[in-house]
Amino acid sequence: MTVHTTELDTRGLNCPLPILKAKKALAEMASGEVLKVLSTDPGSTRDFLAFAKQTGHELVSQEAAGAEFVHVLKRR
């Protein structure tokens, strides 16, 4: 398990808000720091995959736990 530096709770928010909030949080983090994003948006798995490809941040892991999704990104 990757140790995260920052945790972001976007539960209850729908696209594009989880991505926008993650983008803002990552901008305030140092290179190599890890962001954990909690989401209830079913489309967030696909969204974070595309976001990581577009921005160069590393998508460390994604998992679904019931109706919740956990995305872990490493700041480039």
N, C-alpha and C positions, 0 to 999 in steps of 0.2 A: 504494500500500500504506500502510495506517495504521500508525504507529509505536505499539507497545503499551508500556504502562508496566509491566505485570505479566503473567507467563505462568503458567498453571495447568495442570499435567499430571494429567488424570483418566483417563488410558488404563487400561483394565482394570476400571474401575468402571462399574456400571450404574445406571440411574435408581432413585432420585432423587439419588444421590450427586454426579454432576457439577454438577447445579443447586444443590444445597446448598453445595458447596464454592465455586462461583462467587458465590453470594449472600453468603457469608462474606467472600470476597476483596473483592467490590465494596463491602461495608460499611466496609472498612478503607481504601478509596481515596478520593481527593478528587474532587469533581465535575469532569468532563471528562477524567479519566484513562481509559486504555484497557486492557481485560483480554482476553488471548488465552487461550482454553481449548482444550486438546487432548483429544480423546475417542475411544474406540473403540465407544461405544454407538450403534448405528444409529438409535435413537429420539431421540438427543440433538438432531438437527436440528429436529425438531418441538418438542421440549421447550424449547429455547432461544428459539424463535420465540414460544411462548406465554409464557415467562418475561419476555421483553422487553416484550411487550404488557401484562402484568399489573403490572410494576414501573416502567415508564416509562424504563428504561435503553434506549439505542439499540443495536439489533443492526446493527453496521456491516457485517459480512460473515459468510458461512458458506461453507465449501468442503469437499469430500470428496476425500481423497487416498488411494485404495485403501480399506483398512479403517479409515482414520483420518479424523476430522472435526475441522475447525478452526473455532471460533466466536470472533468478535471483538465485544466489547461495550464501549460507551462509558458510563461512569458518569454518571447524570443529575445 
